[in-house]
Amino acid sequence: MASPNPDYSHYAPLQSISERAQGENQRRILCGLDSCLYQEAKIKDSAIISLYGYWNQKRQNGGNPKFETFVPKNDLAQPISRWISFVDMSEDYPPNFVVSDHIGFALGDFSGKRLIEHDSRAHACATVAEYQTMKSFPQPMAHVIDQRISTSLGVLDRSYLRLMLPLESSNPSEFRIVYAMRYLRMPSSTADSARKFVR
């Protein structure tokens, strides 16, 4: 990682998990939601703030929004909605959860792919665990993910903030997550090509 101990205290960390294996290392921090939103409110055109506001508007009677009527691409500006992705968790086997609308600024388009197809096993396994937690406890969750992982494009060094929000479906057996992210540190292997997307 670019810094051995970057300071994320302003996100009010609730839990921090560090992993190191086979040349990869990462720290995944569960953040206080209020602190995350407070910090993001300082960012111009934050996709995280826009998604959270849109999610709240779509809620009915205190429940989570319905996936069928949750279409941020139609209702939010394109520069914001491009940072928003979905996860279909209908499969019984968590590594087969499918990601959609994920442009993949660092690793290419990951839309329509299963988590198990990700280049980094460490990242895929940790992500599956976080998605499973949200499925068990369907409420907003914010994470800072600071990692150095191996990919088909080489070593990727990056740090980003991600807000995950639960979505219900008219079919009780279906569950989806919508999330938005913002880079806190640009991916080192794609900094030049990705920089144009930074707000």
Steps between C-alpha positions, in 0.01 A plus 500: 500500500611853439497578871551233769243656733278753324272687737130431451393606849271770357276218376446380858621139450285238670698195391824444311608173337852463359611216274832407346555196279687404182633848436164669550401711798192695585325680782120517495344744746135511595423869552240693694224589254442851636872581484524362147210713381631807681838469328346427160276806524821702457564338160353667193258275308559205730345181360480367855291794623285496186433127527416520870256784438339314211475181708327691782253655256404155370431353843139437598371460854851469636584197287776464244430608139379251242757400242244507219445876538854596598660641183769758583623503139169656399473743789856608584754681283725271296828616658353388833315184396810355334640446851193298604483120468270215599551151640247222436512261796237253378750214469532263795879485457635845600804503265246482215341833593486707181611862466333739254558857381861474618715689253816404684723805469809308611444146369260539211128434476391242759129520414324165472782312670496290815712598800695176461627631167690788659877487447574536871382214718567705814280785379224266378484305827491813716234657278284187519519514881392866503211433263388208715504723806274748325263223395472389864474856632342708219601851596740759355868417539808707416852363458843637428696243300875552485675229301786377288380205294617290206304525175538408134624856444764472771505617859220740584547743788190698592276633776132579470186575697192289425141541619278190470120519524244216508222459245196277531311328221141406430636143513591427866773259393692773319731751663719766344755756610566835339825677574696810412870565545763772485875459476694632798825404329507446125599152375874516441492270197237708316542846649544674164195346331275521805587851611247656261221337701605651834284772646 
